[in-house]
Amino acid sequence: MSLADLLASASTDIHTIARHLDALSADARWGEVSVLERAQQRTLYERAASAPAIELGHFVGDAPPRTEVIHEGLNTLPLPGPLRRFQKRFARPAGGAADARLFGYNEGPTRRLVGPGYFVAVPTAGQASWEPRGAVVVDYFRVPDGPVPDGWPKVVPNEWRLQRFVYHQTRDFMRKVSAHVSIGAAFKKERPLDHYFVLCRR
């Protein structure tokens, strides 16, 4: 049974989905995640509401500060298939508390045209309107205010050039799916966009 089959069954809970994904090899896991369409990602986000709360450590593991950790991603934007593929790259900031925040940006085929879409990821705990959406928010209202990993593009604000049409005033709320997989929902100016993306950590 595939991930798509599990999502098609209304009786399949997120814990069953997690066990299925955790049992796969890395290549097989990404193979199943990387074909999810919008309705399937919406269903996955909804079912992940009952998953254990995601933590910042999900995105970086035990990587030291300023070391990038790459998550392969697939979004639901109305674009040709190859342009829906991207990477979210995360890193702990230098000298920061391990559980306080992460820095990150988006890498993919449109990055040189649109921009890197820098963000700061933080827990949503204490934000009553955010907590139900997911335990971590990828916040494009903020960009890194300290050193980022070597080789990352220049940090620019998200109102810069074409970035404003993609990342400006946007937040992504993250839920845990499995040990390697998470699902995000995009909000613009606090409004849900009904667009999602699934991430799979390398």
C-alpha positions as CSV (number, residue, x, y, z in Angstrom):
1,M,0.0,0.0,0.0
2,S,1.3,3.4,-0.9
3,L,1.1,6.8,0.8
4,A,-1.5,7.8,-1.8
5,D,-3.6,4.7,-1.0
6,L,-3.4,5.5,2.7
7,L,-4.5,9.1,2.2
8,A,-7.4,7.9,0.0
9,S,-8.8,5.9,3.0
10,A,-10.7,8.1,5.5
11,S,-9.9,5.6,8.2
12,T,-6.2,6.0,8.0
13,D,-4.7,8.1,10.8
14,I,-1.5,10.0,10.9
15,H,0.2,7.4,13.1
16,T,-0.3,4.7,10.4
17,I,1.0,7.1,7.8
18,A,4.1,7.8,9.9
19,R,4.8,4.1,10.4
20,H,4.5,3.5,6.7
21,L,6.9,6.3,5.8
22,D,9.4,5.5,8.5
23,A,9.6,1.9,7.2
24,L,10.7,3.0,3.7
25,S,14.2,3.7,2.4
26,A,15.1,7.3,1.8
27,D,14.6,7.1,-2.0
28,A,11.3,5.2,-1.7
29,R,10.0,7.7,0.9
30,W,10.7,10.7,-1.3
31,G,9.3,8.8,-4.3
32,E,5.9,8.5,-2.6
33,V,6.0,12.0,-1.1
34,S,7.1,13.7,-4.4
35,V,3.9,12.9,-6.3
36,L,1.3,14.2,-3.9
37,E,-1.2,16.5,-5.5
38,R,-3.0,19.4,-3.9
39,A,-6.0,17.5,-2.5
40,Q,-3.7,14.8,-1.1
41,Q,-1.4,17.4,0.6
42,R,-4.5,19.1,2.0
43,T,-5.6,15.8,3.5
44,L,-2.2,15.1,4.9
45,Y,-2.1,18.5,6.6
46,E,-5.5,17.9,8.1
47,R,-4.6,14.5,9.4
48,A,-1.3,15.7,10.8
49,A,-3.2,17.9,13.2
50,S,-3.3,14.8,15.5
51,A,0.4,14.1,15.1
52,P,2.9,14.8,17.9
53,A,3.9,18.5,17.8
54,I,6.7,19.2,15.5
55,E,9.9,20.7,17.0
56,L,12.7,22.8,15.5
57,G,15.0,19.8,15.9
58,H,13.0,18.0,13.2
59,F,14.5,20.3,10.6
60,V,18.1,20.2,11.6
61,G,18.7,17.0,13.6
62,D,22.0,17.2,15.5
63,A,23.7,19.4,12.9
64,P,26.0,22.1,14.5
65,P,25.3,25.8,14.0
66,R,25.7,27.2,10.6
67,T,25.5,23.8,9.0
68,E,22.7,23.4,6.4
69,V,20.2,20.6,6.4
70,I,18.3,20.1,3.2
71,H,14.7,19.2,2.9
72,E,13.4,18.2,-0.5
73,G,10.0,19.8,-1.2
74,L,7.0,19.7,-3.4
75,N,4.4,22.5,-3.4
76,T,0.9,22.8,-4.8
77,L,1.3,26.1,-6.7
78,P,-0.3,26.2,-10.2
79,L,3.1,25.7,-11.9
80,P,4.5,23.0,-14.3
81,G,5.7,20.0,-12.4
82,P,9.4,20.7,-12.3
83,L,8.8,24.2,-11.0
84,R,6.9,22.8,-8.0
85,R,10.0,21.0,-6.8
86,F,12.2,23.0,-4.4
87,Q,14.4,22.7,-1.3
88,K,14.0,24.3,2.0
89,R,17.4,24.6,3.6
90,F,17.6,25.1,7.4
91,A,20.5,25.9,9.8
92,R,20.9,26.7,13.5
93,P,22.3,30.2,14.0
94,A,25.7,30.7,15.4
95,G,25.7,30.9,19.2
96,G,21.9,30.7,19.5
97,A,19.9,28.6,21.8
98,A,19.3,25.2,20.2
99,D,15.5,25.5,20.6
100,A,15.0,29.2,20.0
101,R,15.0,29.6,16.2
102,L,16.4,28.5,12.9
103,F,17.5,30.3,9.8
104,G,16.6,29.2,6.3
105,Y,15.9,29.9,2.6
106,N,14.4,28.3,-0.5
107,E,16.5,26.8,-3.2
108,G,15.1,25.7,-6.6
109,P,14.8,26.5,-10.3
110,T,13.1,29.9,-9.7
111,R,15.6,31.1,-7.0
112,R,17.7,33.2,-9.3
113,L,14.7,34.9,-10.8
114,V,12.5,35.3,-7.7
115,G,15.1,35.4,-4.9
116,P,16.0,33.1,-2.0
117,G,13.0,33.7,0.2
118,Y,14.8,33.8,3.5
119,F,12.9,33.1,6.7
120,V,13.3,32.5,10.4
121,A,11.6,29.4,11.8
122,V,10.3,29.6,15.4
123,P,7.8,27.7,17.6
124,T,4.3,28.9,17.7
125,A,3.8,28.3,21.4
126,G,2.2,31.3,23.1
127,Q,0.6,32.6,19.9
128,A,-3.0,31.5,20.4
129,S,-4.1,32.1,16.8
130,W,-1.0,30.3,15.4
131,E,-0.8,27.2,17.6
132,P,-3.7,25.3,16.0
133,R,-2.1,25.7,12.6
134,G,1.2,24.0,13.5
135,A,3.8,24.0,16.2
136,V,6.5,25.7,14.1
137,V,6.1,28.7,11.8
138,V,8.4,29.4,8.9
139,D,8.1,33.2,9.1
140,Y,8.9,35.3,6.0
141,F,8.2,38.5,7.9
142,R,11.6,37.9,9.4
143,V,15.0,37.2,7.8
144,P,18.2,36.0,9.4
145,D,19.9,38.7,11.6
146,G,23.1,36.9,12.0
147,P,25.6,34.8,10.0
148,V,24.2,32.1,7.7
149,P,26.1,29.0,6.4
150,D,28.9,29.6,4.0
151,G,27.7,29.4,0.4
152,W,24.2,30.6,1.1
153,P,23.0,33.5,-1.1
154,K,23.0,37.1,0.2
155,V,20.3,37.8,2.8
156,V,17.8,40.2,1.4
157,P,14.3,41.3,2.7
158,N,11.3,39.6,1.3
159,E,9.9,42.8,-0.2
160,W,13.0,42.9,-2.5
161,R,12.2,42.7,-6.2
162,L,10.0,39.7,-7.3
163,Q,10.2,38.1,-3.9
164,R,7.4,40.4,-2.7
165,F,5.0,38.4,-4.9
166,V,5.9,35.1,-3.4
167,Y,7.2,35.5,0.1
168,H,6.4,39.0,1.4
169,Q,3.9,38.9,4.3
170,T,3.7,35.1,4.2
171,R,4.0,32.5,7.0
172,D,4.1,28.7,6.6
173,F,2.8,26.6,9.5
174,M,4.3,23.2,9.9
175,R,3.0,19.9,11.1
176,K,4.9,16.6,11.7
177,V,4.1,13.7,9.5
178,S,6.9,11.2,10.3
179,A,10.5,11.1,11.4
180,H,11.6,12.7,8.1
181,V,8.5,14.2,6.6
182,S,6.6,17.4,7.4
183,I,3.7,19.2,5.8
184,G,3.2,23.0,5.7
185,A,0.3,25.3,4.9
186,A,0.8,28.8,3.6
187,F,-0.8,31.9,5.0
188,K,-0.6,35.4,3.5
189,K,-1.5,38.4,5.8
190,E,-3.0,35.8,8.2
191,R,-5.3,34.4,5.5
192,P,-5.0,30.7,4.5
193,L,-4.1,30.3,0.9
194,D,-5.2,26.7,0.6
195,H,-1.7,25.9,-0.7
196,Y,0.5,23.3,0.9
197,F,4.0,21.8,0.6
198,V,5.5,18.6,1.8
199,L,9.1,18.4,2.9
200,C,11.3,15.3,3.2
201,R,14.6,15.6,5.1
202,R,17.6,14.2,3.3
